[in-house]
Amino acid sequence: MGLLPKFLATALLTGTISTAAVAADTFALDPGHTQAIFTINHLGFSTITGAVHDLKGKLILDAEKPENSSVEVVMAADSVDTGFAARDKELQGPAFFNAAQFPTMHFKSTHIRVTGAKTAEIDGDFTLLGVTKPVTLRTTFNRMGQDTTTNTYKVGFTATTTIKRSDFGMKAYVPYVGDDVSVTINFEGIRQ
């Protein structure tokens, strides 16, 4: 069985989710519970962590055939935040994210491969600084069900990838500041 079917079969038998949730559903990204976190090496001395705060997107989830699902997310370049204002200003400037000329980053899935009962690889096109390159998100299904605190139906995933920033034209201080950027995405979506 692939991603979600074992979980869904158990959930349907126990009545913890309705059959209405099994068909393809659209989930809007919940900005209060979704994170895009990145880490990068700084001169070999430390690892700097940052986040992109302004994210918008949606997931179309076919729970019975996850390979038919799709996801699209847009991130605002001027929301990059490392917790240090001077560095963030430089990161949003022309040497790095160049937020004035390229205000958004974009990910759109192209193919999904189920790799386990709760895992999949999501291939997609990632656009940064006007350059589009293929990226694979290694994804784990966390949970799907009713959020009783907000009376909404939600789904959650965690995905990881590594990108080489120079592939997108972001070459400032390479190799002293790391070229490889590790990314973790914690996605929570609200069914529409």
Helices and strands as residue ranges (DSSP letters): H 5-14, G 19-21, E 25-29, E 35-42, E 46-52, E 55-61, G 66-68, E 70-76, G 77-79, E 80-81, H 85-91, E 104-114, E 119-128, E 131-147, E 152-164, G 165-168, E 180-191
